[in-house]
């Protein structure tokens, strides 16, 4: 195991780096890997020494040194194998020891989410129904207003027709009244002139009688036209 700051090897029993003082990883897996690396280096060194001793000319002390080196190599190999087995089993233990969500808690969360979703859908449906009801009421009100407007327009048209008819009748009656009044006037003038002419005729004054008739002749003619 090496320091993450300076890259130098760390001792697994020390909490900080001996060289830069950086905090050492606290993972047991990293420590085992570091020990495995140290064991591999020791095994490699023992194997190298054993091969170098085996190639030399044996003396009295050579077999013992060879056996010691070979035993050290075998011990290192066993340590490496043990550490590797622990290293391989450590992630599984770590994975087993890592906290996993409880199935009941997850199911409860799922049920709660589904309940909230159902409540939201119910609220959405209720709001949609209210909107539909409002639209229906608005349509009914619009139809009723249009019908009332049409009825009022028809009544207004009928009353306007009656007013026009009354105005026409009044105009006709006024014209008839005016014509009758004019006829009465011209008839009165004609009768007055005729009476004056008769008086002149009784007194045998035909000249004035003729002038009196001539004066009212237009009035008498207008009276005849106004019949």
Secondary structure by P-SEA (a helix, b strand, c coil): cccccccccccccccccccccccccccaaaaaaaaaaaaaaaaaaaaaaaaaaaacccccaaaaaaaaaaaaaaaaaaaaaaaaaaaaaaaaaaaaacccccaaaaaaaaaaaaaaaaaaaaaaaaaaaaaaaaaaaaaaaaaaaaaaaaaaaaaaaaaaaaaaaaaaaaaaaaaaaaaaaaaaaaaaaaaaaaaaaaaaaaacaaaaaaaaaaaaaaaaaaaaaac
